[in-house]
Amino acid sequence: MQVKRFKQAQRFRVIVGAACFYATARQIRSGVGDLGQCNAAVQKALDSLEFYRSGPGIESACTGHAGTWEGLQVQLNIA
């Protein structure tokens, strides 16, 4: 299965624990802050959302994704 990647300019609402901010796919891929654990968690969440949206059914219409990566609770929503 081919994973469909978001365009670099696609904006997301990112929630990590109690912190909430907006970032583009490009910003997420290059790192959203100084904490490596947080960057890795948000990048893995983006990869997971892209993989999920690449599915053949209703998954392709998904607009958000939540889970725990690197021990942090992360939620991404397409803005």
C-alpha positions, -999 to 999 in steps of 0.1 A, spaced: 0 0 0 13 35 -9 11 59 20 -4 93 9 16 121 25 1 155 34 13 185 15 39 205 34 16 235 39 -13 214 55 -21 228 89 -29 208 120 -41 215 154 -17 196 177 -25 186 213 3 171 234 -8 165 270 -23 199 281 -5 220 254 -23 229 222 -8 247 191 -11 249 153 17 236 130 21 227 94 32 192 81 65 208 73 70 221 108 60 188 123 85 169 101 113 193 110 105 195 147 80 216 166 102 224 197 132 217 217 121 185 234 132 155 213 106 132 229 78 156 219 91 160 184 93 122 179 58 117 193 42 143 171 61 130 140 49 95 147 13 107 151 15 124 117 30 92 101 2 72 117 -25 96 105 -11 95 70 -9 57 70 -45 55 84 -58 79 57 -42 58 30 -67 30 37 -93 20 11 -125 27 30 -140 52 54 -105 57 69 -96 79 40 -120 106 52 -105 107 88 -98 142 100 -80 135 132 -60 109 151 -51 104 188 -29 80 206 2 76 228 36 78 212 69 81 231 49 80 263 30 112 254 -6 116 246 -9 133 212 -39 143 191 -37 157 156 -67 173 138 -66 187 103 -72 224 105 
